């Protein structure tokens, strides 16, 4: 491969050219548009167990709690609601009704006000491992949490 081809490829993938000089910066890409998210709600007891499980595995995204702390809400990627069917939980599409990830996280990554009125952050966006919880991972954690709660209740 010729030196010119290597330099072109280097510039295309953002690596320095073989000459050691970086190409002049091009136009700055516009910020990504706000991404909608869906919200999986579960009873607080099961949700708290799931949060602990997800934290141990570095898989928890932002989590809301309602004002009375009866339910928790996990922010999940858009489209999750269309296929969500886990008994004891609900998944709501929030597109166009708040729950927008860009509104949840400030430009500097600091947590802003929760997108749902009357709620607060259990896991704020700046304390989460991901922008949203992976629904497959969440489903597994909620199942594990339910089994744990069932086992504890049998022992009492």
C-alpha positions as CSV (number, residue, x, y, z in Angstrom):
1,X,0.0,0.0,0.0
2,X,1.4,3.4,-0.9
3,X,2.1,6.1,1.6
4,X,-0.6,8.4,0.1
5,X,-3.2,5.7,0.5
6,X,-2.2,5.1,4.1
7,X,-2.4,8.8,4.8
8,X,-5.9,9.0,3.3
9,X,-7.1,6.0,5.3
10,X,-5.6,7.5,8.4
11,X,-7.4,10.7,7.9
12,X,-10.7,8.9,7.2
13,X,-10.6,6.9,10.4
14,X,-9.3,9.8,12.5
15,X,-5.7,8.6,13.0
16,X,-2.7,10.7,12.4
17,X,-1.2,10.6,8.9
18,X,2.1,8.8,8.5
19,X,3.8,12.2,8.3
20,X,2.8,12.9,11.9
21,X,0.6,15.8,11.1
22,X,-3.1,15.7,11.8
23,X,-5.5,17.1,9.1
24,X,-7.2,20.3,9.8
25,X,-10.4,19.7,11.8
26,X,-13.5,19.6,9.6
27,X,-17.0,21.0,10.5
28,X,-18.3,20.0,13.8
29,X,-21.1,17.5,13.7
30,X,-24.5,18.8,15.0
31,X,-25.6,17.4,18.3
32,X,-27.6,14.3,18.2
33,X,-31.4,14.9,18.4
34,X,-33.1,14.1,21.6
35,X,-33.7,10.3,21.9
36,X,-37.1,9.1,23.2
37,X,-37.2,6.3,25.7
38,X,-39.7,4.0,27.1
39,X,-40.4,3.4,30.8
40,X,-40.7,0.0,32.5
41,X,-42.5,0.3,35.9
42,X,-42.4,-2.4,38.6
43,X,-43.4,-2.6,42.3
44,X,-40.7,-1.0,44.4
45,X,-39.6,-4.2,46.2
46,X,-38.9,-6.1,43.0
47,X,-37.4,-3.0,41.4
48,X,-35.0,-2.4,44.3
49,X,-33.8,-6.0,44.1
50,X,-33.3,-5.6,40.3
51,X,-31.4,-2.4,40.8
52,X,-29.0,-4.2,43.2
53,X,-28.6,-7.0,40.7
54,X,-28.0,-4.6,37.8
55,X,-25.5,-2.5,39.8
56,X,-23.4,-5.6,40.5
57,X,-23.2,-6.3,36.8
58,X,-22.7,-2.7,35.6
59,X,-26.0,-2.7,33.7
60,X,-28.3,-0.2,35.3
61,X,-29.5,2.9,33.5
62,X,-31.4,5.8,35.1
63,X,-34.2,4.7,37.5
64,X,-37.1,6.8,38.8
65,X,-39.2,6.3,41.9
66,X,-42.7,7.7,42.4
67,X,-43.3,10.2,45.2
68,X,-44.8,7.5,47.5
69,X,-42.1,5.0,46.6
70,X,-44.6,2.3,45.5
71,X,-43.1,1.9,42.1
72,X,-39.8,2.2,40.3
73,X,-39.4,3.1,36.6
74,X,-36.4,2.0,34.5
75,X,-35.6,4.0,31.4
76,X,-35.2,1.6,28.5
77,X,-34.6,2.2,24.7
78,X,-37.5,3.3,22.5
79,X,-39.5,0.5,21.0
80,X,-39.3,-1.7,24.1
81,X,-43.0,-1.2,25.0
82,X,-44.1,-2.8,21.7
83,X,-42.7,-6.2,22.8
84,X,-42.8,-6.0,26.6
85,X,-44.9,-8.7,28.2
86,X,-43.4,-9.4,31.7
87,X,-46.2,-10.1,34.2
88,X,-46.2,-7.8,37.2
89,X,-44.6,-4.9,35.2
90,X,-45.7,-2.4,32.5
91,X,-43.8,-0.7,29.8
92,X,-45.0,2.7,28.5
93,X,-44.0,4.5,25.3
94,X,-43.0,8.0,26.3
95,X,-42.2,9.4,22.8
96,X,-43.6,12.9,22.7
97,X,-44.7,12.9,26.3
98,X,-41.5,13.6,28.2
99,X,-39.0,10.9,29.1
100,X,-36.6,12.2,26.5
101,X,-33.0,11.2,27.3
102,X,-31.6,14.6,26.2
103,X,-34.0,16.3,28.6
104,X,-33.0,13.9,31.4
105,X,-29.2,14.5,31.1
106,X,-27.8,18.0,30.8
107,X,-25.2,18.8,28.2
108,X,-22.6,18.5,31.0
109,X,-23.9,15.1,32.1
110,X,-25.5,16.4,35.2
111,X,-28.9,15.1,36.2
112,X,-31.7,17.4,35.6
113,X,-35.3,17.2,36.8
114,X,-37.0,13.8,36.4
115,X,-39.1,13.6,33.2
116,X,-42.1,12.4,35.1
117,X,-44.0,14.7,37.5
118,X,-44.1,13.6,41.1
119,X,-41.0,11.3,40.7
120,X,-37.4,11.5,41.8
121,X,-34.2,9.8,40.8
122,X,-33.2,6.5,42.5
123,X,-30.3,6.2,40.1
124,X,-29.7,9.6,38.4
125,X,-28.4,9.7,34.8
126,X,-25.0,10.8,36.0
127,X,-24.8,7.9,38.4
128,X,-25.9,5.3,35.9
129,X,-23.7,2.9,33.8
130,X,-25.7,3.5,30.6
131,X,-28.1,6.0,29.1
132,X,-30.9,3.4,29.3
133,X,-31.1,-0.1,30.8
134,X,-30.9,-3.0,28.2
135,X,-34.4,-4.5,28.2
136,X,-33.1,-8.1,27.9
137,X,-30.8,-7.6,30.9
138,X,-33.6,-5.8,32.8
139,X,-36.0,-8.7,32.2
140,X,-33.5,-11.2,33.5
141,X,-32.8,-9.1,36.6
142,X,-36.5,-8.7,37.3
143,X,-37.0,-12.4,37.1
144,X,-34.1,-13.0,39.4
145,X,-35.4,-10.4,41.8
146,X,-38.9,-12.1,41.8
147,X,-37.4,-15.5,42.6
148,X,-35.3,-13.9,45.4
149,X,-38.3,-12.2,46.9
150,X,-40.3,-15.5,46.7
151,X,-37.6,-17.4,48.4
152,X,-37.3,-14.9,51.2
153,X,-41.1,-14.8,51.7
154,X,-41.2,-18.6,52.0
155,X,-38.6,-18.6,54.7
156,X,-40.5,-16.1,56.9
